Amino acid sequence: MNRINEKFAHLKSNGQKALITFITAGDPDAETTVKAIKGMEEAGADIVEIGIPYSDPLADGPTIQESSMRALKNGIKIPIIMEMVKKARQMSEVPLVFLAYYNSIFKYGVEKFLEESSKAGIDGIIIPDLPIEERSEISNLMNKNGIILIPLVAPTSRERIRAIVENADGFVYCVSVNGVTGAREKIGTDLKSYMNTVAHFTNVPRALGFGISSASMIKEVKDYCEGVIVGSAIINAMTRFQDRGEMLENLKAFVSELKNGLSEVKI
Amino acid sequence: MKGRFGRFGGQYVPETLMNALIELEEEFDNAMKDEEFLKTYRYYLKEYDGRPTPLYYAENLTKTLGGAKIYLKREDLNHTGAHKINNVLGQILLAKRMGKKRVIAETGAGQHGVATATGAAKFGMECEIFMGEEDIQRQSLNVFKMKLLGAQVTPVKTGTKTLKDAVNEAIRNWVSNVDTTFYIMGSVVGPHPYPTMVRNFQRVIGDEAKLQILEKEGRLPDYIMACVGGGSNSMGIFYPFIEDRDVQLIGVEAGGMGIESGKHAATFYGGSTGVLHGMMTYILQNEEGQILPVYSISAGLDYPGVGPEHAYLKESGRAKYVYATDKEALDAFIALSKIEGIIPALESAHAIAYAMKIAPQLDKDKIIIVNLSGRGDKDVDIVSKFMGVSL
């Protein structure tokens, strides 16, 4: 069984929800990324999303754009990222999901990318610029490698949701707002009706992402989903420190704060 | 396959935009069958834009070069000074039809930005233009014009701070405001239906040129040349001639400081298949798919991708793609000004440069049409600097 499905099954049996945290591979450096993956797991992250830095990240706001630029300046390349994943995988069984723009995968070679990802210990892939219309180029090759292609739905998807989540596996990435990634103060979307629509068409866990930046926001949205995804706020928590030790400590403290927000029972 | 030109094209965009693209495609298809819409579009092309533009026999240039007969399709005479307005009028009427009140656009040289700001002023729409910081410096005259026309010009500070990043930022803004905003894309690039839609709104160039050359020469030309950045003016003039197999279609890319220098924007020289701005096409990228910085003296050609239909025409062999360097374009810029009294846009000067190169080698009974896509007023600053003249 894929680690993502195992994780959600386990959480469900304990009446819990998933905390999914994002980190850019190679920002601030490869070694810190590996430590951060392990550290986030220890602090309560249930699934870790590893961003493959890309020069033109269309779906990302300034925080992740800048993080990607820093990683690229560090000379981060896909083979190095695969090595990072291998190292992280030796230390941890936390489900690992790549977030990659399609051109990164396409240019590297779809088959090669999937094979290497699978060998390194990747469990799923999120491709923010690959709608269902273009999915066939990659989806046929997914099963062979035991990797799950995580589908994305958005508040604008409406009648498309049914087709998007058909045969979904792992989790459904529910984009919370019309917009790009980035820490926000609040989510304007009518989450109740949106998330109900998703649940109407699939039993696969729903993870809500984009804009979720704090434990208090998690408390507000967690009833609508089976998992929350935090990205830019994680990067912000890391970049507050230059010293790698302090950076990792602060990261762990922030992740455990998020986890508390998720675990807290509403009275 | 829908939205594909061979293996090129497609819709590689965030899910948030998919319904907007589907809606746009439906609206566009309906509009193209709606006689009332087409009548309105043609009305504004004629009365507001000033079409048809002349197909001018460049007698002096022809004689100076001593070879093939050269005609210039005078898109520089359009309202706002370039072909961009043809497309803007089409898209803004579509935006109006869809009940949108706000339009956004990217711009490189500023021509598309000015055209969009013009359309927005005319049709009473809110307008925001995204422009790379670098280009804002290079094209201050156009920035001023856009502001004068009532548009907000937002500097783009990410990445290379040029056209590519302006497109990224416009798409991001569209994702955030998809319910209220119409994105007027300026070239035959982006996700389906944009490449098809923009080509259809630009084909008027080729449709007119065909009638005009038949009237003047009683036959079709041997060559059509046009510059290619994203490729809208070239696609517009090529398209009506695609089935006329004897007409050679030649796209001229920006060779910058020369291909070997690495400082160029000639996508078909050193580019490879990839995905950029929602389309699969030829792009200038490294081995890991990171988009490479590109360079050209002309901000309008400074783009690391090319329209997917061009990629298809290139692969199928129907069109040929060459390049002209900065130096060649500058020489052509000066030559056309001196010989014909026409100051071309630096973009268009690339096409002129190639025509000047091959016309002398051709017989006098051969005919070349060069698409003079825009006028050069906006470029006199840059050119004077290269000539060492301070204004």
Interface residues (C-beta under 8 A of the other chain):
Chain A: Y54 S55 D56 L58 A59 G61 P62 Q65 L72 K77 I78 Y101 Y102 N103 S104 I105 F106 K107 Y108 P128 D129 L130 P131 E133 E134 L152 V153 A154 P155 T156 S157 R158 R160 I164 V175 N178 G179 V180
Chain B: G10 Q11 Y12 V13 P14 E15 T16 L17 M18 N19 A20 T158 G159 K164 D165 N168 I171 R172 V175 S176 N177 V178 D179 S272 T273 G274 V275 L276 H277 G278 I283 Q285 E287 E288 G289 Q290 I291
